[in-house]
Each structure stands twice: as C-alpha cells, then as structure tokens.
Amino acid sequence: MRAVAGAAAGLVLAVAACAPDIGHDQVPAAMQWDSAPPRVPSPSGLIVNSVTHTIDFSLVGITVPADCQAPGTMPQAQCELDQWLQTLNGYPTTTPAMAPASAPLDPATLAPGTNVLAVTGAGAAATVDVAFDGSSGFLAVAPHPAWELGTTTWFAVRGYDDGVRTASGAEVVGSPTMTLLKQDSPLDCEVLDRSCPAYDLLLSQGLSSDAAAATVAQLEQARGAYLAAGAWDLMAAAGLPKPEVAVLWGFPTHTNSVAELSPPALVPQVVAPNEIHVAVHGPIDPATVVPYVARQQSGTIVLMDLTAVAQMDLVAGLPAIDATVAGGSIVITGQAPFPAGHTIGLFFTDGLKDPGGDPLVASPVSLLLTLQGALVDSAGHSNVSGVSDGDAATLEAGRQQLAPLFADHALTGLTGITPGTGTRRSNLVYCFAFPFGGPP
C-alpha cells in the first residue's frame, strides 16, 4: 500500500485557464492549470480561510454536505474526508504535492532540487521523492518522510529550454493561467482607463463579462498571495528564476502533532517480540500516553490481537501492555511476546495531547480506515479524490475488516474507542493493523 494523499487533490482553486491564440501552431506540452475538467496543482494554500485559518472548500464554490449519508453528488467517503479536512489548520504532513501535465514527462529530467523544487517559507530545501504517473498524467512530489508541522512549502517545476522535458523530448512550458500569475502588474480592471489584458483574453475565449470579471478577481487574489508570501523570490534564491517556472504552487501543513502513518515508509516498527514503536511527529505530553489494560484501567493506547478477537478470545485479544514516549516514538511493550503471525491492531484515541493540551490529529491513512463510506465504487474506482484506485482498493479491504470491530459497541465501549455520533470513529487519531512477524 502506497502513501495516500490526505488532502482532496484536485479540489483547489478553480480558475479558468484560457488557451492562447496560436493559430495552427502545435500546442506545446504544459504544466496544466485548467478548470474544466479540473486539472490543477494541489493541494493549495489558496483554500485556507484567512479568518478561521482552516481549510475551506467553500472558497472555491464547493459545499461539503453536513450529512454525508444523505443522497447527493459527492460520494460518502469523499464527504467524510472533506468534513475532516475542514477541521484542520493545514494539510496532513504526508500529503504529496501534485501537478498535472498535458503530456507524459521524461522521468530522467525530473531531478529533485534542480528541475523540481520544494522550498519552505524559510527558504530551506525539503527532501522529496519525485515521480510521474502516466495513467493520471500527474507529477507527484512526496515528502521524505513527511513535511514539517506548521510550515508552508512551495513547489515549482522548471520548464522551457533548460527544464523538464516530455517523453518525446519536447520542452514543457507554463499554462496561460501561470503566465497571468507571473504578471508584475495587477490583473483587475478597477482603473477604467487602464488596459486589462487578462479580462480581454478571457472574453476572447468565450466567457461572459461577469464570468471573466470573477475569474480575473480570483487570479488577482492568487497573484497577490504569491507576492505576499515571497514565493517567486524563494524560488529565485533556490536557483529557479520566474521566467523559467512552468508551474508554482504551495500549501501549509497543520500544526498539531500526529502519530505518522504512511505505508510503506512510516509504519509501526517491531523491535522485539513484545515491543512496537510508533513514530510521533511533534511533541506529546507523556502523561497522556496511557495504556489500556483490560479490567484494570482505560487508556489512550489500545492494542488488540485481532486474530484472537476473531476467535472470540477477548482475554488473549486484549493483552496487557505498557506504553511510554521515548525518542520521538510511542513505545508499546507487551507483558508477554505477541504471537507471530497474528494480526495486531493499534488504536490511539484523541486523549493523546501535546504539552499545550491540544489533541493529536489523525493521519490520512488512519482516517480513511475509519470512514463509514466505501472507498471504492461498484466498478472498483476510488471514491476519494487524490487516492488512486489501487490504494483505495487496498484501504477498502482494511476498512471492511475493521468495520465489524467498530460496530461492536460492547467492545469499543470496553476499550474507550467511541464511535461517536458523526460519520467516523470520532475519537481515533491512529488506526492500523498488521501481521506481527517478530523482530526484524
């Protein structure tokens, strides 16, 4: 199972990209920013509400239903995920940055740090893995292993003569939208005696005057945000001047600590026959790391032997454990070795806090495993934007295997895992199951 995109990739700034008047010339390959159908770089900090400081899909005209189980145009799983995303003050730290291209890209030209850049707002280069998915036509820039908490990272692709090339060897250019975002002068038409090329260009592409004005306003807002963040200067300082940028976008990550989960890179580590480590990104209050022990104490850290639970053996299914924090990880120690070959489930509740009293947030994989809605449709396609069909199918198998456990209110009540009244297991911030194989 690959790392899963947490943010709703593709549901970002919906601005109209307009094709230039090129007559009969061949259209060059481009890093896309098109609205219909949506082919845009994502995630985007442009949909973080400046007042609430949380992700807000309404900024691009997307209404997330309050009741995800009611019939509607959005799959239930997508609705549940978007509801959760809108509670965050930034995107999950394992979210890959995605940018679409109009033609297959040559992997040999996708050099990180040279042709594909990831730079934090402080000017530091991020360590990334870069790949191009030929089936979707998206360039993916994944963190190695995770983005920093509470940090905005900017991403850019070098195009034109010295940049990324297509599989056929052609140069890659920027989209018309990116050309407009590069402008040094405002794009709007507030001064009547001033020329407004962006507005005129949109009119020439068939947009109504109202639609053209609204699109120009969105583009101007984005252009201003790029300037205010110093994004062009950051890239120039990293060796990528504005004229060579084929696409530029960025997004912030949330500030809350998180028990990271992004297979195969970030998974629980078995270090001894009775010891498992789970990496935590950010500080955690050790006093809130409390192991659940059957008939003795409730806790925030629950370990289940799911193989024994399936055999109706709750004594073996809820083994006695200890839990502490050490070296940036939650360390879970069984009072006896865990049976090799048994499926072990780890469940952490939102009783886990950072030193300031804020709860940990879930990782996207943990969140997806606890949703009520199916992650794939009847044809096997993903119901969640940004999650591939293959990843969705793998996660759906795990979600279905865990569903009976969550439906057993006696068991969840016993362990403190509360289903809640919403569409997901509201108090879980970590959820993962894996076959226990003993020490590596």
N, C-alpha and C positions, 0 to 999 in steps of 0.2 A: 504494500500500500504506500503510495507516494504521499508527500506532503500535500495538504489540502488548502486551497485558498480559502481564507476566512472571510474576507470582505466580499460583497456581492459584485464580483468582477463584471464589468460591462454596464453596471447601473451607476454611471458617473455623469459628468457634465454633458448634457445633451444639447450641443450646439450644432448648427447646420454647417457642414463643410461644403464649400462650393467649388465646383470644377472650373479651372481657368479656361479661357477661350483659346484653345490651342489648334483650332482648325483641323487639319488632317494629320497633324504630327502624332506619333505614337505616345501614349500616356506613359510617363516614367513610373517605375516602381516607387512606392512611397510608404513611409510610416503613416498609418491612417489615423484620421480623427473625423469620422463621419457619423452622422446621426441616424440615417435611415438606409439600411438597418444599422443599429448601433455597432460601430467599430471604433472604439475609443480607448486610449490608455487608461489603466485603472490599477488600484483604487485611486481616488482623488481627494486631496485635501480641500477641494472646492466645495465639497458637500458636507463639511464640518460647520455646524451652525456657530456663527460668531458670538451669539448671545449665550446659548446653552453649552457651547463647547463640546457638543456631542454630534455624532453622525446623524444627518438629517436628509433622508431621501426626498422629502417634500421640496427641497431646494431645486430639484430637477424635475418636479412635477410628478413624482411617484408617491402614491398614497399606499402606505402599508396598512392593511386591514387590522382593526382591533381584534376581530375574531377570526383566527386563521382557519378554523374548521368550517366557517360559512362558505358556501359556494362562491367562487369568484374567478378572476382572471389570473390570479397568482397561485402556483402550487403551494400546498400547505407547508411543506418543508421550507420553501423559499420565504414564505411569510414569517414563519417562526424564527428563521435565521435573521431576517431583516429586523424583526422586533428586537432581537437581542443586540444586533449591531448598533441600533439606535440608542442603546443604554451606555455605549462606550464613548469615551472622550478621545478616541483614536482607534486605528485599526489594530487587529491582533499582530503580535510580533513575528509570527511565522508566515504572514501574508506575502505571497510573491507579487512583484510588480509585473504587470502585463501590458504589452503594446502590440497592436495588430499591424501587419504589413500586407500590402496588396499583392505580393509575390513571395515565393519561398526564398528565405535568406540563406546565404552561404555560411555554414557554421564556422568555417575557418576564419571568417572576418569578424566574428562576434567576440573579440578579445576584451575580457573584463579590464576596466581601468584605462583602456585605450579607445575602443570604439563603442563600448557600452559602459557607462559610468554610473556609479551610485555614490552620492556625496551627501553627508549630513549637513544640517543647517550650520554646524560649527566648522564646516569645511573639511571634515575627516572623510577619507575614502572608506566605504564599507566593503567587507569581504563578501563576495557573491558567487553564485553559480549561475551561468547563463546557458539557455537552451532555446531552440526554436522548434515549435510543434507544427509540423507540416500539415496535420489534419485540421487544426483550427486556424492556422495562419497567425499564431501569436508568439511573440518573443516573450520569454519568461525570465525574470531576474529574481532569483530566490536568495534569501539571506543564508549565510553560512556561519552559525546555525540559525540565528534569529536577529531581528533588528533590535536596537536598543530601545528601552522603555522611554516613553515621553519624548521622542525625538522625531523630527521631520527629516525624511530622506528624499532627496531629489534624484531623478533618473533621467538619463539622456542617451540618445543614440547619435553617433557621428554619421553623417551622410555625405553625399556629394563626392567630389573627386577622391578624397583620401579616407573615405569611411566604409561603412558596411556595404557589401555587395549582395546581389541576388545570386541564386544558384546558377543562373546563366551568365553571371559576370557583369551584369549591368549595375550602374550606380543606383543608390537609393536616395531619394530626396524627401523633403518635408511636404506635408499636406498643405492645401490652401489655408486651412484653419491655423496651422502652426505659423505660416507666413504672416497672418494677421496678428497673432500673439507676439510676434517678434517686433512689431512696429514700435518705433520710439515715440510717435505722436498718438494722442487719444483717437479711438476709433469712432466715437459717437458724434452726433451731429447737433450738439447743443448750440453751436455758433452758426447761425444761418448763412453767413457769407463765407463759410469755410468749406472747402471740398471735403466730401465724405466718401472716399473710395470703397470702404468696406460695405457701406449701405448700398451704394450704386452697384457693386459687384453682386450682392445678394439679390437685388432687384432683377439684374440681368439673368439670374438663374431661375427666375420664375416665382420667387417669394413675393407675397403681398407686402404692402408698405408696413403694415402692423407687424407681420412676422419678421421682416427684415430689421425693423427697429428693435424688436425684442431680442433677436439674435445678436445684433451689434452690442446691445446693452450687456448681454451675457459674456460676450467676448471681451468687452472692455473691462468688465469686472475681473475676469480671469487674467487679462493682461496686467491690470493693476496689482493683482495678488502676486503675480510672478515678480514684478518690480519691487513690491514692498518686502518680499522675502529675500530679495537679492539673488534669486535663482540663477539668472544669467551670469552674474559676477562669480557665483560659486563654481559654475561650470567652466568659465574662462580661467579661473585660478587653477582648476584641475586640468587645464590643457585643452579644453574644448570651447573655442570661441563661438559666439552666437551664429555667425553665418554658416557654420558647419553643422549646426544642430538640426537633425531631422525630426526629432520629437523630444519634448521635455515635459515631465510631469512629476508630482510628488505627493506624499501623504504622511501624516503623523501617526505614531503608534500610541496606544493607551498608556496611562501612567501607572495603572495598578500592577502589582506583582502577579505572576502567573506560573503555575506548575506546567512547564512546557511539554507539549506532546506533538510531534510531527514526524511520524514514521517515514523512512527508517532511521533518520538521523537522531531524533530526540524521542527516545522510548525508555521505559524503566530498565535499569541496569541491574542484573543479577550478579552479585559479587561474592556470594557464599550460599550454601544450601538453605540457609534461613535468613538471608539478608538481601533486600532490594532497595535501590536508590532511585529517587525521582528528582530530577533537576528542577530547581525553582529559580525563575528569573526575577530578580528584585528581592528586597528584604522581606522577612517574615517574622512575626512575633513567636518565639519559641513556646510561649505559654499557651498558644492556641493549637499547637501540634499535639493533639491528644488521641491516643489510640483507642479504638473501640474494642472492648473486651466483653464478650457475652456474659450476662448475668452479673457483671461487676461494675462497668462504667460505660456511659455513652462517650462518643468521641467524634472528632472531625476526620479521622483517618480510619477507613474501614477496608479490611482485606477479607475477601471471600475466596474459598476454594470452590469454584463454580462447578467443578466435576462432582464434588461431594454433595453440594446443594442439589444438583440434578438427581442425585441418588437418594434425596430426602434425608441426608445425614447432616443435620444442622450443627451437631457437635463438631464434626470434622470440617464442616463448611464454614465455620466461623472460628478459626484458630486464634489462640491468644497471641497477641503481638505487643511489641513496644515500638514507639515512634519518637524520633528526635530530629533536630536540624543540625547538620554538620556539613561544612564545606560547600554551602550553596545547594544542598540537596535535603529532601526529606528522607531520612533513613528508617526503613521499616525492618524490624528484626523479629522473626518468629521465635517463640519459646521452644519450638521443635522445627526440624527441617521441613520445608514444603515439599509435598510429593512430586517427584519428577514426572513430567508428562501431564499433570493435572493443569487445568485452565485456572489461572489466578486472576481475579478481578480486583482492581484498585479503585476506590471511590472516596473522593475528598469532598467535604461539604464547605459551604461558604462561611462556616465558623472559623476557617483559617483567615487570619488577618495579618496585615503588615503592622509595623510598630506604631503607625498612626491610627490604627483601628479600622482601616479600610479593608474590605474583603478582597481576597484574590478573585480574579476573573477566570473564566474557563478558557481553555484553548479551543480553537475551532473544531478539532477532531473530537474532543470530549463533548462539545456542544452538539455536533451532528449525531453522535451516538445516542443522545438522549432525546432527540426530537420525536414528536408524535407522528409527524407526516413522513411518508415514504420518500426516500432519497432518489428513487428511480421510478419512471413511469412504466406502463404496461409493455412498452416497446424496449425497455432497458436503457432509456436515455435518462440522463441526470435531471432531476427536478430542481437542482440548485445551481444558480449561475456561478461560474468560476470553479466548479467541481466537475472534473471530467467524467465521462460515462464510466470508465473503468474504476476510478476512485469511488464514485458514487455506488457502484455495484458492490465493491468490497466493503464499504462502510455500511451499506444497507444490510448485508449479511450479518454484520456485527450488531447492528441496531435491532434486527429481528431476534437475534439470540438473547439480547439483554432485555427485550421488551417484557417477557413473562416475569422476569425478576422484578422489574419496576411495578408491574401490575399486582404483585403480591404485597398488598398493603400491610399484612401482618409482618412480613419480613422487613420491608422498608421501614415500617414504624419501629421495629425492634432495633434496627441499626441506626436510625436517625436520618435516613435518606428519605426526605419528604417529597412526594410527587408535586405537591402544591396545587393551586387552582388554575394555573395557566396552561400553556400548551407544551411546556417542557418540565423536566425534573428540576424545579426551580432552585434547589439549594445545592446542586452538584457543581463543583468547579473542576473536577477531574474525574474521568471515567475511561477506563481502558482494561481490556482483558487480553491475556497472552498465555501460551503454554509455557509452564515453568520447566526449564531444562537444566537446572543446577548451575554451578559456577561456570563462567565462560572458559 
